[in-house]
Amino acid sequence: MGQAVNKWNEEVEYKQEEVHNHTEKNSFTIFGVPIVWFSIFGIITLISLYAGSMPGGMIGSLLLMMILGELFGWIGDHTPIVKTFLGGGAIVAIFGAAFMVYMGWLPDTSVTTMTTFMKDGGFLNFYIAALITGSILGMNRQILVKVGLRYFLPIFGAIVGAALLAGLLGALAGFSIRDAVLVITMPIMGGGMGAGAVPMSQIYSEIMGNDPSYYISILVPALALGNVFAIVLASMLNLLGTKVPSLTGNGKLISGFNYKEEDQTYDIQKMGVGLLAAITFFTLGNLLGDVISLHPYALMIIVVAIAKIANIIPQNVIQGASQWYKFVANNWTLALLFGIGIAYTDLNTVLEALTLPYILTVLGVVLGAILGAGLLGKLVGFYPIESAITAGLCMANMGGTGDVAVLSASRRMELMPFAQISSRLGGALILLLAGLIIPLL
């Protein structure tokens, strides 16, 4: 009798657990939180925001960015057309934030605090450091060696393709070759504002005269609109990969290797080690940047890659860096994208650039970058879609912020090291080419 009762109790517990798991699996959640509780968190956040009681610094900024970033991301990922063709949650998080600033729906103090947190507080750097360190250290050493210098061929293809197609469509739209290449193509392919448009304006000023601010006002609209197209087309390339599987490695740049990851037991202590490794390598990149004329991100990539190839990093550090990178990417990407919309996206600038000839020429730049990078990437053994995204679209966006948005829209965040090579080393190449091409045009 007792055995029968125990068996019956076990069956009841099993059924209850099954019902509980089924209910959890099918419940409506945002960020893995049941909608009721996410709503409670959101209401507390908004009351605090508009009552002027939002904590300053990291706590208030991260809370607001996570709540609104995850909300906008969920909307974008569940809205027809937007989720399929327009970048989904990534673009809604960025431009939802920018729209709130444009409309004045956010208190000025919160906008200032989030901008400071993103820039002076270093949240963008903190995020990218985790992705670069974790994705490179977690990469197959043979892949890293095999990719090597060949990666610069699709970058070159992206630059040539962008200039040619922009020149062609620009001519049809009424632009001269000079304007299509110098005013539109170069800033879009130049690695963002700080590493691209700003130094490029100084180069233009030195060679052609006028104040750098004059050229900045011309270059920035191209950069902003190009970034929008890069995000949208990243989403479409991801869709293309689902329709034509032979064109994509599903987040892997090169074929010919077994990419299956080893099963890992996630360890909080190891994640702490990974965090330490990420911020140490970032600091080393900055230290080297004081003596070598390269962007700290580029130097960081080189140092981490050398350490990986030399096989000198302990296994627990490699696993920790990989786990920390996944934690950061899974939990803070949409928060970061919302912050990018606040701190780095000026909706006025984008709207001012919306003339048909200008849009057509900018589209030519981004499409040309995709075609050039994809074709030459294929020649050197890369998957065309991954090559087009990293060597093409990550040349045609707004640097580090654009890389995050493009890789998020394409669902390929693990390609961050290659994206940063395009933005930083490729951007430096564009500045060199600008100095050589301006006298000719």
Backbone hydrogen bonds, N-H to C=O, Kabsch-Sander energy under -0.5 kcal/mol:
donor,donor_aa,acceptor,acceptor_aa,energy
5,V,1,M,-2.4
6,N,2,G,-2.5
7,K,3,Q,-2.5
8,W,4,A,-2.5
9,N,5,V,-2.6
10,E,6,N,-2.5
11,E,7,K,-2.2
12,V,8,W,-2.2
13,E,9,N,-2.7
14,Y,10,E,-2.5
15,K,11,E,-2.5
16,Q,12,V,-2.7
17,E,13,E,-2.6
18,E,14,Y,-2.4
19,V,15,K,-2.7
20,H,16,Q,-2.6
21,N,17,E,-2.7
22,H,18,E,-2.5
23,T,19,V,-2.6
24,E,20,H,-2.6
25,K,21,N,-2.6
26,N,22,H,-1.8
27,S,23,T,-0.8
27,S,24,E,-0.7
29,T,27,S,-0.7
30,I,33,V,-2.2
33,V,30,I,-1.8
35,I,28,F,-2.4
37,W,34,P,-0.5
38,F,34,P,-2.6
39,S,35,I,-2.4
40,I,36,V,-1.9
41,F,37,W,-2.6
42,G,38,F,-2.6
43,I,39,S,-2.9
44,I,40,I,-2.3
45,T,41,F,-2.2
46,L,42,G,-2.7
47,I,43,I,-2.6
48,S,44,I,-2.2
49,L,45,T,-2.3
50,Y,46,L,-2.7
51,A,47,I,-1.7
52,G,49,L,-0.8
53,S,48,S,-2.2
54,M,48,S,-1.1
59,I,56,G,-0.6
60,G,56,G,-0.8
61,S,57,G,-1.8
62,L,58,M,-2.9
63,L,59,I,-2.2
64,L,60,G,-2.3
65,M,61,S,-2.5
66,M,62,L,-2.4
67,I,63,L,-2.5
68,L,64,L,-2.4
69,G,65,M,-1.7
70,E,66,M,-2.3
71,L,67,I,-1.9
72,F,68,L,-2.9
73,G,69,G,-2.5
74,W,70,E,-2.5
75,I,71,L,-2.3
76,G,72,F,-2.8
77,D,73,G,-2.3
78,H,74,W,-0.7
78,H,75,I,-0.9
79,T,76,G,-0.7
82,V,80,P,-2.6
83,K,79,T,-2.9
85,F,81,I,-3.4
86,L,81,I,-0.9
86,L,82,V,-1.1
88,G,82,V,-2.4
90,A,87,G,-1.1
91,I,87,G,-0.6
92,V,88,G,-1.8
93,A,89,G,-2.5
94,I,90,A,-1.9
95,F,91,I,-2.6
96,G,92,V,-2.1
97,A,93,A,-1.4
98,A,94,I,-2.2
99,F,95,F,-2.1
100,M,96,G,-1.9
101,V,97,A,-1.9
102,Y,98,A,-2.6
103,M,99,F,-2.5
104,G,100,M,-0.6
104,G,101,V,-0.8
105,W,100,M,-2.6
106,L,100,M,-0.7
110,S,107,P,-0.5
111,V,107,P,-2.1
112,T,108,D,-2.7
113,T,109,T,-2.4
114,M,110,S,-2.7
115,T,111,V,-2.4
116,T,112,T,-2.5
117,F,113,T,-2.4
118,M,114,M,-2.5
119,K,115,T,-2.5
121,G,116,T,-3.8
122,G,119,K,-0.8
123,F,117,F,-1.9
124,L,118,M,-1.2
126,F,122,G,-2.8
127,Y,123,F,-2.3
128,I,124,L,-2.6
129,A,125,N,-2.7
130,A,126,F,-1.4
131,L,127,Y,-1.9
132,I,128,I,-2.9
133,T,129,A,-2.3
134,G,130,A,-2.3
135,S,131,L,-2.2
136,I,132,I,-2.0
137,L,133,T,-2.3
138,G,134,G,-1.7
139,M,136,I,-1.4
144,L,140,N,-1.9
145,V,141,R,-2.2
146,K,142,Q,-2.7
147,V,143,I,-2.6
148,G,144,L,-1.9
150,R,147,V,-1.2
151,Y,147,V,-0.6
151,Y,148,G,-1.2
152,F,149,L,-1.7
153,L,150,R,-1.5
155,I,151,Y,-1.1
156,F,152,F,-2.3
157,G,153,L,-2.4
158,A,154,P,-2.3
159,I,155,I,-2.0
160,V,156,F,-2.4
161,G,157,G,-2.8
162,A,158,A,-2.5
163,A,159,I,-2.3
164,L,160,V,-2.5
165,L,161,G,-2.4
166,A,162,A,-2.2
167,G,163,A,-2.2
168,L,164,L,-2.2
169,L,165,L,-2.8
170,G,166,A,-2.7
171,A,167,G,-1.9
172,L,168,L,-1.8
173,A,169,L,-1.7
174,G,170,G,-0.6
174,G,171,A,-0.7
175,F,170,G,-3.5
180,A,176,S,-2.6
181,V,177,I,-2.3
182,L,178,R,-2.9
183,V,178,R,-0.7
183,V,179,D,-1.0
184,I,179,D,-1.2
185,T,180,A,-2.1
186,M,181,V,-2.6
188,I,184,I,-1.5
189,M,185,T,-2.2
190,G,187,P,-0.8
191,G,395,M,-0.7
192,G,397,N,-0.5
197,A,192,G,-2.4
198,V,193,M,-2.8
200,M,196,G,-2.2
201,S,197,A,-2.2
202,Q,198,V,-1.4
203,I,199,P,-2.0
204,Y,200,M,-2.7
205,S,201,S,-2.1
206,E,202,Q,-2.3
207,I,203,I,-1.9
208,M,204,Y,-3.2
209,G,205,S,-1.6
214,Y,211,D,-1.4
215,Y,211,D,-1.0
216,I,212,P,-2.3
217,S,213,S,-1.9
218,I,214,Y,-0.7
219,L,215,Y,-2.7
220,V,216,I,-2.6
222,A,218,I,-0.6
223,L,219,L,-1.9
224,A,220,V,-2.7
225,L,221,P,-2.5
226,G,222,A,-2.4
227,N,223,L,-1.8
228,V,224,A,-1.6
229,F,225,L,-2.2
230,A,226,G,-2.3
231,I,227,N,-2.0
232,V,228,V,-2.3
233,L,229,F,-3.0
234,A,230,A,-1.7
235,S,231,I,-1.6
236,M,232,V,-1.6
237,L,233,L,-2.3
238,N,234,A,-1.9
239,L,235,S,-1.8
240,L,236,M,-2.4
241,G,237,L,-2.1
242,T,238,N,-1.2
243,K,239,L,-1.3
244,V,240,L,-2.9
247,L,244,V,-2.0
248,T,245,P,-1.4
255,S,381,G,-1.2
259,Y,257,F,-0.8
266,Y,264,Q,-0.7
271,M,267,D,-2.1
272,G,268,I,-1.8
273,V,269,Q,-1.7
274,G,270,K,-2.6
275,L,271,M,-2.6
276,L,272,G,-2.2
277,A,273,V,-2.5
278,A,274,G,-2.5
279,I,275,L,-2.3
280,T,276,L,-1.8
281,F,277,A,-2.6
282,F,278,A,-2.1
283,T,279,I,-1.9
284,L,280,T,-2.4
285,G,281,F,-2.3
286,N,282,F,-1.9
287,L,283,T,-2.4
288,L,284,L,-2.6
289,G,285,G,-1.8
290,D,286,N,-0.8
290,D,287,L,-0.8
291,V,288,L,-1.5
292,I,288,L,-2.0
294,L,292,I,-2.4
299,L,295,H,-2.1
300,M,296,P,-2.6
301,I,297,Y,-2.6
302,I,298,A,-2.1
303,V,299,L,-2.5
304,V,300,M,-2.7
305,A,301,I,-2.6
306,I,302,I,-2.4
307,A,303,V,-2.5
308,K,304,V,-2.2
309,I,305,A,-2.8
310,A,306,I,-2.7
311,N,307,A,-0.5
311,N,308,K,-0.8
312,I,307,A,-1.6
313,I,307,A,-0.5
317,V,314,P,-0.5
318,I,314,P,-2.0
319,Q,315,Q,-2.7
320,G,316,N,-2.0
321,A,317,V,-2.7
322,S,318,I,-2.2
323,Q,319,Q,-2.5
324,W,320,G,-2.7
325,Y,321,A,-2.2
326,K,322,S,-1.8
327,F,323,Q,-2.2
328,V,324,W,-2.6
329,A,325,Y,-2.7
330,N,326,K,-2.4
331,N,327,F,-1.8
332,W,328,V,-2.4
333,T,329,A,-0.7
336,L,332,W,-2.6
337,L,333,T,-2.5
338,F,334,L,-2.2
339,G,335,A,-2.1
340,I,336,L,-2.3
341,G,337,L,-2.0
342,I,338,F,-1.7
343,A,339,G,-3.2
344,Y,340,I,-2.4
345,T,340,I,-0.7
346,D,344,Y,-0.6
347,L,345,T,-0.8
350,V,346,D,-1.6
351,L,347,L,-2.6
352,E,348,N,-2.2
353,A,349,T,-0.9
353,A,350,V,-0.7
354,L,351,L,-1.4
355,T,353,A,-2.3
359,I,355,T,-2.9
360,L,356,L,-2.5
361,T,357,P,-2.1
362,V,358,Y,-2.5
363,L,359,I,-2.5
364,G,360,L,-1.7
365,V,361,T,-1.8
366,V,362,V,-2.0
367,L,363,L,-2.8
368,G,364,G,-2.4
369,A,365,V,-2.1
370,I,366,V,-2.0
371,L,367,L,-2.6
372,G,368,G,-2.8
373,A,369,A,-2.2
374,G,370,I,-2.6
375,L,371,L,-2.5
376,L,372,G,-2.1
377,G,373,A,-2.0
378,K,374,G,-1.9
379,L,375,L,-1.5
380,V,376,L,-1.2
381,G,378,K,-1.4
382,F,377,G,-3.0
383,Y,253,L,-2.8
385,I,247,L,-2.2
387,S,383,Y,-2.6
388,A,384,P,-2.7
389,I,385,I,-2.3
390,T,386,E,-2.5
391,A,387,S,-1.8
392,G,387,S,-0.8
393,L,388,A,-2.5
394,C,389,I,-1.5
395,M,392,G,-1.3
396,A,392,G,-1.2
401,T,398,M,-0.8
403,D,399,G,-2.7
404,V,400,G,-1.8
405,A,401,T,-1.8
406,V,402,G,-3.1
407,L,403,D,-2.6
408,S,404,V,-2.0
409,A,405,A,-2.5
410,S,406,V,-2.0
411,R,408,S,-0.9
412,R,407,L,-2.8
415,L,412,R,-1.9
416,M,413,M,-1.5
418,F,415,L,-0.6
419,A,415,L,-2.2
420,Q,416,M,-2.6
421,I,417,P,-1.7
422,S,418,F,-2.0
423,S,419,A,-2.5
424,R,420,Q,-2.9
425,L,420,Q,-0.5
425,L,421,I,-1.1
426,G,421,I,-2.0
427,G,422,S,-0.6
428,A,424,R,-1.9
429,L,425,L,-1.8
430,I,426,G,-1.8
431,L,427,G,-1.9
432,L,428,A,-1.8
433,L,429,L,-2.5
434,A,430,I,-2.8
435,G,431,L,-1.8
436,L,432,L,-1.2
437,I,433,L,-2.9
438,I,434,A,-2.3
440,L,437,I,-0.8
441,L,437,I,-1.7
